[in-house]
Amino acid sequence: MKTLQELTLLDKFLFDEVIEDKETYEALLRIILGDEELNLLTEAQSEKELRTAPWLRSIRVDVFAMDDKSTIYNTEMQKEWRADLIKRTRYYQALIDSSLLEPGEINFNNIKNTTIIMIMPFDLFRMGKYIYTFEEICREYPDLKLEDGAKRIFINTHGKNNDEVSPEFIALMKFIEYNESEEYKQSSPNLDRIINRVSQVKASEEVGVKYMQRWEEEALIRNEGREEGREEGIIETKVIDIKNLMENMKLTAEQAMIALGIDKNEFSKYLPML
């Protein structure tokens, strides 16, 4: 287990705690999008749950906020590679969009613009870029943009195209992954804001207690999962033994379970598997 001091912004717990501060999230977005005029209108929400219906799969977005131009920003820290990341952002986009219209609204032009940002310590597209920005365009006329207000950005902290991004952005990438900021010597209020916020969070006794509680909860879930897996393994082994006796000794299922010393009260657990 990492200590709170050892966490980097790649770790979801620290990222959520740091970026739920509106000014810090604003600073992060300004560096990533290269827009010093960006101003958040709402407080940043971490672990916001989105669901279109009770029976459908919900999502918990890492950080969620809206700027003064009514653009919605969702930023996710994705530390581990997964094969479904692209489709995952598509699902996030759909659920976010579905939550942006009031019931009874008939004008779909009132859907707010959205920008989903996924930050990863690996190159999902393997082309050496720091930033991959996707917006809908026409295949037959690439200059023709759909302009539906939806944007998805994938960020690779290991990019190679240093000449295409700002030194401030590169410094942010290094700080996100390694907690290192010494290499960037220029004045950067945005980066300073993020670095100072990380220091404040790590120095907070309240956050330290919260981190320990979160770790204990996750450890309990892991242990329960192992116990459940162990129980399933025992059942599977007994099912195999029952089937072997039935086949080799020509016994009925009940006779085989009696021979194995299985309590009669547990017969109903095994019969559907035979």
C-alpha positions in Angstrom: 0.0 0.0 0.0 1.3 3.5 -0.9 1.2 6.1 1.7 -0.7 9.4 1.0 2.7 11.1 0.5 3.7 8.6 -2.1 0.6 9.1 -4.3 0.9 10.9 -7.6 -1.9 12.5 -9.5 -2.1 9.3 -11.5 -3.7 7.8 -8.4 -7.5 8.3 -8.5 -7.8 9.1 -4.8 -5.3 12.0 -4.9 -6.5 13.2 -8.3 -10.1 13.5 -7.1 -9.2 15.2 -3.8 -6.9 17.7 -5.6 -9.1 18.6 -8.6 -12.4 18.9 -6.8 -11.1 22.3 -5.9 -12.6 24.6 -8.5 -9.6 26.9 -9.0 -7.3 23.9 -9.2 -9.5 22.2 -11.8 -9.6 25.5 -13.7 -5.8 25.7 -13.7 -5.6 22.1 -15.0 -8.0 22.8 -17.9 -6.2 26.0 -18.8 -2.9 24.2 -19.2 -4.4 21.3 -21.1 -6.6 23.3 -23.4 -4.2 26.3 -23.7 -7.0 28.7 -22.8 -6.1 31.3 -20.2 -9.6 32.8 -20.5 -11.3 29.6 -19.3 -13.3 30.2 -16.1 -15.4 27.6 -14.3 -18.8 28.7 -13.3 -19.7 25.7 -11.1 -17.8 23.9 -8.3 -15.9 20.8 -9.5 -17.7 17.6 -8.5 -15.8 14.4 -8.0 -17.3 10.9 -8.2 -20.5 12.3 -9.7 -22.9 9.5 -10.6 -24.8 9.6 -13.9 -27.6 7.2 -14.8 -30.4 7.6 -17.3 -32.7 5.0 -15.6 -32.5 2.9 -12.4 -32.2 -0.3 -14.4 -29.4 0.9 -16.6 -25.6 0.9 -15.9 -24.5 4.1 -14.1 -21.1 5.7 -14.3 -19.0 7.7 -11.8 -17.1 10.4 -13.5 -13.9 11.6 -11.8 -14.3 15.3 -12.0 -17.2 17.3 -13.5 -17.8 21.0 -13.9 -19.2 23.7 -16.2 -17.5 26.9 -17.4 -19.0 30.4 -17.9 -19.7 29.5 -21.6 -21.9 26.6 -20.5 -19.4 23.9 -21.7 -19.3 20.8 -19.5 -15.9 19.3 -18.7 -15.4 15.7 -17.5 -11.8 14.7 -16.7 -10.8 11.2 -16.0 -7.5 9.9 -14.7 -7.0 6.4 -16.2 -3.9 4.8 -14.7 -4.3 1.3 -16.1 -4.7 0.3 -19.8 -8.0 -1.3 -20.8 -9.2 -2.5 -24.1 -12.5 -0.6 -23.8 -11.3 2.9 -23.2 -12.5 4.4 -26.4 -16.0 2.9 -26.2 -16.0 3.9 -22.5 -15.7 7.5 -23.4 -18.5 7.1 -25.9 -20.8 5.7 -23.2 -19.7 8.6 -20.9 -20.6 11.0 -23.6 -24.1 9.5 -24.1 -24.9 9.6 -20.4 -23.6 13.1 -19.9 -25.6 14.3 -22.9 -28.8 12.6 -21.6 -28.5 14.5 -18.3 -28.2 17.9 -19.9 -31.7 18.4 -21.2 -34.6 19.2 -18.8 -37.6 16.8 -19.1 -40.0 18.0 -21.8 -37.3 20.1 -23.6 -37.9 19.8 -27.4 -35.0 21.8 -28.7 -31.9 19.7 -28.9 -29.8 22.7 -29.7 -30.0 23.5 -26.0 -27.7 20.6 -25.2 -24.6 22.1 -23.8 -21.2 21.6 -25.3 -19.1 18.8 -23.7 -15.4 18.0 -23.5 -14.3 14.7 -22.1 -10.6 14.5 -21.2 -8.9 11.2 -20.4 -5.4 11.4 -18.9 -3.3 8.2 -19.2 0.4 7.3 -18.6 0.5 5.4 -21.9 0.0 6.1 -25.6 -3.5 4.6 -26.5 -3.0 5.3 -30.2 0.8 4.7 -30.4 1.6 7.7 -32.5 3.8 9.5 -30.1 1.5 12.4 -29.4 0.8 14.1 -26.1 -2.8 15.0 -27.1 -5.3 13.3 -29.4 -8.4 15.5 -29.9 -11.5 14.0 -31.6 -14.4 15.9 -33.1 -16.9 14.7 -35.7 -16.0 15.5 -39.3 -17.3 14.4 -42.7 -15.4 11.5 -44.2 -16.1 12.7 -47.8 -15.2 16.3 -46.9 -12.7 16.3 -44.0 -12.9 20.1 -43.8 -16.6 19.8 -43.0 -17.1 19.6 -39.3 -20.3 18.4 -37.7 -20.0 21.0 -34.9 -22.3 19.1 -32.5 -20.4 20.5 -29.5 -19.0 17.1 -28.5 -15.2 16.8 -28.0 -13.1 13.9 -26.7 -9.5 14.4 -25.7 -7.0 11.6 -24.9 -3.8 12.7 -23.2 -0.7 10.6 -23.1 1.8 11.7 -20.4 4.6 10.1 -22.4 4.3 12.1 -25.6 7.3 12.8 -27.8 6.1 15.9 -29.8 7.5 18.5 -27.4 7.5 21.1 -30.1 3.7 20.9 -30.5 2.8 21.6 -26.9 3.8 24.2 -24.3 6.6 23.8 -21.8 4.0 24.3 -19.1 2.0 21.4 -20.5 5.1 19.1 -20.5 5.9 20.2 -16.9 2.3 19.3 -15.9 2.7 15.9 -17.4 5.9 15.2 -15.5 4.3 16.4 -12.3 1.2 14.3 -12.8 3.3 11.1 -13.1 6.4 11.8 -10.9 5.5 14.7 -8.6 8.5 16.5 -10.2 8.3 20.3 -10.9 11.9 21.5 -10.7 12.6 21.4 -14.4 10.0 24.1 -15.2 11.6 27.4 -14.1 9.2 29.9 -15.7 6.4 31.6 -13.9 3.2 29.5 -14.1 0.4 30.5 -11.8 -1.7 27.5 -13.1 1.0 24.9 -12.4 1.9 26.5 -9.1 -1.8 26.3 -8.1 -1.9 22.5 -8.8 1.4 21.9 -7.0 0.4 23.9 -4.0 -3.0 22.1 -3.9 -1.3 18.7 -3.9 0.9 19.8 -1.0 -2.2 21.0 0.9 -4.1 17.7 0.4 -1.1 15.6 1.4 -0.7 17.7 4.6 -4.3 17.4 5.6 -5.0 15.1 8.5 -8.7 14.8 7.4 -7.6 13.6 4.0 -5.2 11.2 5.5 -7.9 9.6 7.6 -10.2 9.5 4.5 -7.4 7.7 2.6 -7.0 5.1 5.3 -10.7 4.5 5.4 -10.9 4.1 1.6 -8.0 1.7 1.7 -9.6 -0.4 4.4 -12.9 -0.5 2.5 -11.2 -1.6 -0.7 -9.1 -4.2 1.3 -12.4 -5.6 2.8 -13.9 -5.9 -0.7 -10.8 -7.7 -2.0 -10.9 -10.1 0.9 -14.6 -10.8 0.4 -13.9 -11.4 -3.3 -11.2 -13.9 -2.5 -13.5 -15.7 0.0 -16.2 -15.8 -2.6 -13.8 -17.2 -5.2 -12.5 -19.8 -2.7 -16.1 -21.0 -2.0 -16.8 -21.2 -5.7 -13.7 -23.3 -6.2 -14.8 -25.7 -3.5 -18.2 -26.1 -5.1 -16.8 -26.7 -8.5 -14.5 -29.4 -7.1 -17.4 -31.1 -5.4 -19.5 -31.0 -8.6 -16.6 -32.7 -10.5 -16.3 -35.4 -7.8 -20.1 -36.0 -7.9 -20.1 -36.3 -11.7 -17.2 -38.7 -11.6 -18.9 -41.0 -9.1 -22.1 -40.9 -11.1 -20.3 -41.8 -14.3 -17.8 -44.3 -13.0 -19.8 -46.0 -10.2 -23.2 -45.6 -11.9 -24.7 -43.8 -8.9 -27.5 -41.4 -8.8 -26.8 -37.8 -7.9 -28.1 -38.3 -4.4 -26.1 -41.5 -3.9 -22.9 -39.8 -5.1 -23.4 -36.8 -2.7 -24.1 -39.2 0.2 -20.9 -41.1 -0.7 -19.0 -37.8 -0.6 -20.4 -36.9 2.8 -22.4 -33.9 1.6 -25.1 -32.8 3.9 -28.6 -33.5 2.5 -29.6 -29.9 3.2 -27.0 -28.9 0.6 -28.2 -31.2 -2.2 -30.3 -28.5 -3.7 -27.1 -26.4 -4.2 -25.5 -29.0 -6.4 -28.3 -30.6 -8.3 -28.8 -27.7 -10.8 -25.1 -28.1 -11.7 -25.2 -31.8 -12.5 
